[in-house]
């Protein structure tokens, strides 16, 4: 697969990474309204939920360290990757980070 095609796919995955998780939040809000205590109770209702949250937190840390290392992307791109990860989730921030990496690779390819 060409680098530019893969980069474009990553942009599509950014959108998917925003829409899919937030659709679950929207359904919760329709059922319960903006009930933060209920949201938190359901988010940590059992051990598998806690496992999933811990996995997301560690994944977010990995994205932040890689994005801010300045080895793969510029500082601005790294900051945007971290902002997307913190504000919208790893499912949006990680493909954005990969998009920036691939865009850089495409610009330096012969």
GIQUIUR-V629540 format. One record per residue. RES is the residue in three letters. PHI is phi in whole degrees, 0 to 359 (none if undefined). PSI is psi as a letter, one per 30 degrees, with the letter a starting at -180 (999 if undefined). Layout:
BEGIN
res->RES phi->PHI psi->PSI
res->RES phi->PHI psi->PSI
END
This chain:
BEGIN
res->UNK phi->none psi->k
res->UNK phi->294 psi->l
res->UNK phi->298 psi->e
res->UNK phi->295 psi->e
res->UNK phi->296 psi->e
res->UNK phi->295 psi->e
res->UNK phi->298 psi->e
res->UNK phi->296 psi->e
res->UNK phi->299 psi->e
res->UNK phi->298 psi->e
res->UNK phi->298 psi->e
res->UNK phi->297 psi->e
res->UNK phi->290 psi->f
res->UNK phi->299 psi->e
res->UNK phi->299 psi->e
res->UNK phi->299 psi->e
res->UNK phi->292 psi->f
res->UNK phi->268 psi->e
res->UNK phi->293 psi->e
res->UNK phi->296 psi->e
res->UNK phi->296 psi->e
res->UNK phi->287 psi->f
res->UNK phi->293 psi->e
res->UNK phi->293 psi->e
res->UNK phi->295 psi->e
res->UNK phi->298 psi->e
res->UNK phi->295 psi->e
res->UNK phi->299 psi->e
res->UNK phi->297 psi->e
res->UNK phi->295 psi->e
res->UNK phi->282 psi->e
res->UNK phi->240 psi->f
res->UNK phi->71 psi->a
res->UNK phi->280 psi->i
res->UNK phi->264 psi->i
res->UNK phi->298 psi->e
res->UNK phi->302 psi->e
res->UNK phi->294 psi->e
res->UNK phi->300 psi->e
res->UNK phi->294 psi->e
res->UNK phi->301 psi->e
res->UNK phi->289 psi->e
res->UNK phi->293 psi->f
res->UNK phi->239 psi->h
res->UNK phi->294 psi->f
res->UNK phi->208 psi->l
res->UNK phi->295 psi->e
res->UNK phi->291 psi->e
res->UNK phi->295 psi->e
res->UNK phi->296 psi->e
res->UNK phi->305 psi->e
res->UNK phi->298 psi->e
res->UNK phi->295 psi->e
res->UNK phi->296 psi->e
res->UNK phi->298 psi->e
res->UNK phi->295 psi->e
res->UNK phi->296 psi->e
res->UNK phi->296 psi->e
res->UNK phi->298 psi->e
res->UNK phi->296 psi->e
res->UNK phi->296 psi->e
res->UNK phi->297 psi->e
res->UNK phi->300 psi->e
res->UNK phi->298 psi->e
res->UNK phi->297 psi->e
res->UNK phi->295 psi->e
res->UNK phi->291 psi->e
res->UNK phi->267 psi->f
res->UNK phi->289 psi->f
res->UNK phi->65 psi->g
res->UNK phi->273 psi->f
res->UNK phi->248 psi->e
res->UNK phi->219 psi->l
res->UNK phi->290 psi->l
res->UNK phi->300 psi->e
res->UNK phi->299 psi->e
res->UNK phi->296 psi->e
res->UNK phi->297 psi->e
res->UNK phi->297 psi->e
res->UNK phi->298 psi->e
res->UNK phi->298 psi->e
res->UNK phi->290 psi->e
res->UNK phi->299 psi->e
res->UNK phi->298 psi->e
res->UNK phi->297 psi->e
res->UNK phi->287 psi->e
res->UNK phi->274 psi->e
res->UNK phi->242 psi->f
res->UNK phi->115 psi->l
res->UNK phi->300 psi->e
res->UNK phi->294 psi->f
res->UNK phi->256 psi->e
res->UNK phi->289 psi->e
res->UNK phi->293 psi->e
res->UNK phi->294 psi->f
res->UNK phi->295 psi->e
res->UNK phi->302 psi->e
res->UNK phi->297 psi->e
res->UNK phi->301 psi->e
res->UNK phi->298 psi->e
res->UNK phi->298 psi->e
res->UNK phi->292 psi->e
res->UNK phi->297 psi->e
res->UNK phi->296 psi->e
res->UNK phi->298 psi->e
res->UNK phi->296 psi->e
res->UNK phi->285 psi->f
res->UNK phi->257 psi->f
res->UNK phi->290 psi->k
res->UNK phi->292 psi->999
END
